[in-house]
Amino acid sequence: MNVILDQGMKVVLMEKSANGDLHQIEERNWTMNMVAALEHVNYIVVGNREYETIEGRLNVDLGRLELLLVPINS
């Protein structure tokens, strides 16, 4: 019997600062359920900070999903 495991996807979160600079917040594997949830969310909480998702890019060459985020000032 063959069992297909959810291998997930590598996701890289990039923060865009007010002056336009980019820096990587984190890189980790997400389950496919977490990736699918991106269709329904506009905000992500990472390290107790809230970010708005601006856009995503599937980088086939590197095998990862890259998300561009801006911090929410609270």
C-alpha positions as CSV (number, residue, x, y, z in Angstrom):
1,M,0.0,0.0,0.0
2,N,1.4,3.4,-1.0
3,V,1.0,6.2,1.4
4,I,1.4,9.8,0.1
5,L,2.7,12.1,2.8
6,D,2.1,15.9,2.8
7,Q,5.7,17.0,2.1
8,G,4.6,20.7,2.4
9,M,6.3,23.6,0.8
10,K,9.2,25.8,1.8
11,V,7.9,29.3,2.5
12,V,10.1,32.4,2.8
13,L,8.6,35.5,4.5
14,M,10.1,38.8,3.4
15,E,9.4,42.1,5.2
16,K,9.3,45.3,3.1
17,S,10.2,48.3,5.2
18,A,8.8,51.8,4.8
19,N,11.9,52.9,2.8
20,G,11.5,49.9,0.4
21,D,14.3,47.7,1.8
22,L,13.6,43.9,2.0
23,H,14.8,41.5,4.7
24,Q,14.0,37.9,5.3
25,I,11.9,37.3,8.5
26,E,12.0,33.5,8.3
27,E,12.1,30.4,6.2
28,R,10.3,27.2,7.1
29,N,8.3,24.4,5.7
30,W,4.5,24.9,5.7
31,T,1.9,22.2,5.3
32,M,-0.2,22.3,2.2
33,N,-3.2,23.2,4.4
34,M,-1.3,26.3,5.6
35,V,-0.4,27.2,2.0
36,A,-4.1,26.7,0.9
37,A,-5.2,29.0,3.8
38,L,-3.4,31.9,2.1
39,E,-6.4,32.1,-0.3
40,H,-8.5,33.3,2.7
41,V,-6.2,35.5,4.7
42,N,-4.7,39.0,4.3
43,Y,-2.7,39.1,7.6
44,I,-0.1,36.8,9.1
45,V,1.3,36.8,12.7
46,V,5.0,35.8,13.0
47,G,7.0,36.2,16.2
48,N,4.0,38.0,17.8
49,R,4.1,40.7,15.1
50,E,1.3,41.2,12.6
51,Y,2.0,41.6,8.9
52,E,-0.2,42.3,5.9
53,T,0.4,40.0,2.9
54,I,1.1,42.1,-0.2
55,E,2.0,39.5,-2.8
56,G,3.4,36.1,-3.3
57,R,5.8,34.6,-5.8
58,L,6.4,30.9,-6.6
59,N,10.1,30.6,-7.2
60,V,10.3,27.4,-9.2
61,D,14.1,27.6,-9.5
62,L,14.5,27.5,-5.7
63,G,11.4,25.4,-5.0
64,R,9.8,27.8,-2.6
65,L,6.9,30.2,-2.1
66,E,8.0,33.8,-1.3
67,L,5.6,36.1,0.5
68,L,6.1,39.8,0.7
69,L,4.8,41.3,3.9
70,V,4.5,44.8,5.5
71,P,4.3,45.3,9.2
72,I,1.1,46.5,10.8
73,N,1.7,49.3,13.2
74,S,-0.3,48.8,16.4
